[in-house]
Amino acid sequence: MGIKVFSMFSGIGGFEYGMQQSKHDFEIIGHSEIDKYANQIYDKHFKGVTNYGDATKIDPGTLPDFDLLVGGFPCQAFSVAGLRQGLDDTRGTLFFDIARILDYKRPRNFLLENVKGLLSHDSGKTFQTMLGVLSDMGYVVEWEVLNSKNFGVPQNRERVFIIGHLGGGSRRQVFPITRDESEVNA
């Protein structure tokens, strides 16, 4: 029995694709995505996975139990390329739907991704609020900015990755990830 995963703001399944490539044993118990075109691609690659639709309307009581929540929550509200309205933008508040589901389901781990601009939004207060919410639920949280160009991808794409696990047990520190170029492209 593998790791049971619930994916939010799934897009075409980037996290799921990464898990497939890792060769670890996992089962996607459901996902949440509202874009019809992204869903068409997702369904092609991950047949039979239930789409719970709009994250704001998910009743966490209807979700099967899972071990890991993954999600790349909408970044437009935090991106330096956008208007940077943060939590005043409806898309910026969607993080709290992740928190709502984490709080109800209590999976052992989560992995979230967003733009690097999240760290500096509102002089860092937005990010500190998010970390506080996760920490108050009992999660030990780590984060790091990673650039895709350092992992064999031919583009310069910086993203903040936020991981957490429920406190109270032993754990291995994940961040910082340090690799030399030979390991990355092996």
C-alpha positions as CSV (number, residue, x, y, z in Angstrom):
1,M,0.0,0.0,0.0
2,G,1.5,3.3,-1.2
3,I,1.3,6.8,-0.1
4,K,-2.2,8.2,-0.5
5,V,-2.1,11.6,-2.1
6,F,-4.7,14.4,-2.5
7,S,-3.8,17.1,-5.1
8,M,-5.2,20.6,-5.0
9,F,-5.0,23.2,-7.8
10,S,-3.8,20.3,-9.8
11,G,-3.5,21.8,-13.3
12,I,-2.5,19.1,-15.7
13,G,-0.9,17.0,-12.8
14,G,2.6,18.4,-12.4
15,F,3.0,17.0,-8.8
16,E,1.5,13.7,-9.9
17,Y,3.9,13.5,-12.9
18,G,6.9,14.1,-10.5
19,M,5.7,11.3,-8.3
20,Q,5.4,8.9,-11.2
21,Q,9.0,9.8,-12.2
22,S,10.2,9.1,-8.6
23,K,9.1,5.5,-8.9
24,H,7.7,5.6,-5.4
25,D,4.5,3.7,-4.6
26,F,1.6,6.2,-4.4
27,E,-2.1,6.4,-5.0
28,I,-3.9,9.6,-6.0
29,I,-7.2,9.5,-4.0
30,G,-8.5,12.7,-5.6
31,H,-7.7,16.1,-7.0
32,S,-9.2,19.5,-7.3
33,E,-9.1,21.6,-10.5
34,I,-11.7,23.9,-12.1
35,D,-10.1,24.6,-15.5
36,K,-11.8,22.5,-18.1
37,Y,-8.8,22.3,-20.4
38,A,-6.4,21.4,-17.6
39,N,-8.9,18.7,-16.6
40,Q,-9.0,17.2,-20.1
41,I,-5.2,16.7,-20.0
42,Y,-5.3,15.5,-16.4
43,D,-7.9,12.9,-17.1
44,K,-5.9,11.6,-20.1
45,H,-2.8,11.1,-17.9
46,F,-4.5,10.1,-14.6
47,K,-7.5,8.0,-15.5
48,G,-10.3,7.4,-13.0
49,V,-9.1,10.0,-10.4
50,T,-12.0,11.8,-8.8
51,N,-12.1,15.6,-9.3
52,Y,-13.6,17.3,-6.3
53,G,-13.8,20.5,-8.3
54,D,-13.8,24.0,-6.8
55,A,-11.5,24.0,-3.7
56,T,-13.7,26.5,-1.9
57,K,-16.7,24.1,-2.1
58,I,-14.9,20.9,-1.0
59,D,-16.4,19.3,2.1
60,P,-13.4,17.7,3.6
61,G,-15.6,15.1,5.3
62,T,-16.3,13.6,1.9
63,L,-12.6,13.1,1.1
64,P,-11.0,9.7,1.7
65,D,-8.1,9.7,4.1
66,F,-4.7,10.5,2.6
67,D,-1.1,10.8,3.8
68,L,0.1,13.7,1.6
69,L,-1.5,16.9,0.3
70,V,0.2,18.5,-2.7
71,G,-0.8,21.8,-4.3
72,G,0.5,24.7,-6.3
73,F,-2.1,27.2,-5.2
74,P,-2.8,30.2,-7.5
75,C,0.1,32.6,-7.7
76,Q,-1.3,35.6,-9.5
77,A,-2.0,37.5,-6.3
78,F,1.7,37.2,-5.2
79,S,3.6,37.4,-8.5
80,V,5.7,40.4,-9.2
81,A,4.3,40.1,-12.8
82,G,0.8,40.6,-11.4
83,L,-1.0,43.3,-9.4
84,R,0.2,41.8,-6.0
85,Q,-3.1,42.2,-4.2
86,G,-2.3,39.2,-2.1
87,L,-5.0,38.3,0.4
88,D,-7.2,41.1,-1.0
89,D,-7.4,39.0,-4.2
90,T,-9.8,36.1,-4.1
91,R,-7.1,33.9,-5.6
92,G,-4.8,34.9,-2.8
93,T,-7.2,33.5,-0.2
94,L,-7.3,30.0,-1.7
95,F,-4.4,29.1,0.5
96,F,-6.9,29.0,3.3
97,D,-8.8,26.3,1.6
98,I,-5.7,24.2,1.7
99,A,-5.4,25.0,5.4
100,R,-9.0,24.1,6.0
101,I,-8.6,20.7,4.4
102,L,-5.3,20.1,6.2
103,D,-6.9,21.0,9.5
104,Y,-9.8,18.6,9.0
105,K,-8.0,15.6,7.4
106,R,-4.7,15.9,9.3
107,P,-2.4,14.2,6.7
108,R,1.1,13.4,7.9
109,N,2.7,15.6,5.2
110,F,2.1,18.4,2.7
111,L,4.0,19.9,-0.2
112,L,3.0,23.3,-1.6
113,E,4.5,25.4,-4.4
114,N,4.2,29.1,-5.3
115,V,6.1,32.0,-6.9
116,K,9.1,33.4,-5.2
117,G,7.2,36.7,-4.9
118,L,5.1,35.2,-2.1
119,L,8.1,35.6,0.2
120,S,8.2,39.4,-0.2
121,H,4.5,40.2,-0.6
122,D,3.5,42.8,2.0
123,S,7.1,43.0,3.3
124,G,6.9,39.2,4.1
125,K,3.8,39.5,6.3
126,T,1.6,37.3,4.0
127,F,4.1,34.5,4.0
128,Q,4.6,34.7,7.8
129,T,0.8,34.5,8.2
130,M,0.7,31.4,6.1
131,L,3.5,29.8,8.0
132,G,1.8,30.7,11.3
133,V,-1.5,29.1,10.1
134,L,0.3,25.8,9.3
135,S,2.4,25.9,12.4
136,D,-0.7,26.5,14.6
137,M,-2.2,23.3,13.2
138,G,0.7,21.4,14.5
139,Y,2.8,21.2,11.4
140,V,6.6,21.5,11.4
141,V,7.2,23.7,8.3
142,E,10.3,24.1,6.1
143,W,10.6,26.1,2.9
144,E,13.2,26.9,0.2
145,V,13.3,28.7,-3.1
146,L,14.3,26.3,-5.8
147,N,15.2,27.1,-9.4
148,S,14.2,24.7,-12.2
149,K,17.4,25.4,-14.0
150,N,19.3,23.6,-11.2
151,F,17.4,20.4,-11.8
152,G,17.9,19.8,-15.5
153,V,15.1,22.0,-16.8
154,P,16.1,24.4,-19.5
155,Q,14.4,27.5,-17.9
156,N,15.0,29.9,-15.1
157,R,12.0,29.4,-12.9
158,E,12.2,30.2,-9.2
159,R,9.5,28.8,-6.9
160,V,9.1,28.6,-3.2
161,F,8.4,25.0,-2.0
162,I,6.8,24.7,1.4
163,I,6.8,21.3,3.1
164,G,5.4,20.2,6.4
165,H,4.8,17.3,8.6
166,L,2.8,16.8,11.7
167,G,4.9,17.4,14.7
168,G,5.5,14.9,17.5
169,G,7.8,12.4,15.7
170,S,11.2,12.1,14.4
171,R,11.9,13.6,11.1
172,R,14.6,14.2,8.6
173,Q,15.4,17.8,7.6
174,V,14.6,18.2,4.0
175,F,15.8,21.8,3.2
176,P,18.2,23.0,2.1
177,I,18.5,20.8,-0.9
178,T,22.1,20.9,-2.0
179,R,23.3,19.1,-5.1
180,D,26.2,19.5,-7.4
181,E,25.6,19.7,-11.2
182,S,26.7,16.1,-11.8
183,E,24.0,14.7,-9.4
184,V,21.2,16.9,-10.9
185,N,21.7,15.8,-14.5
186,A,22.5,12.1,-13.7
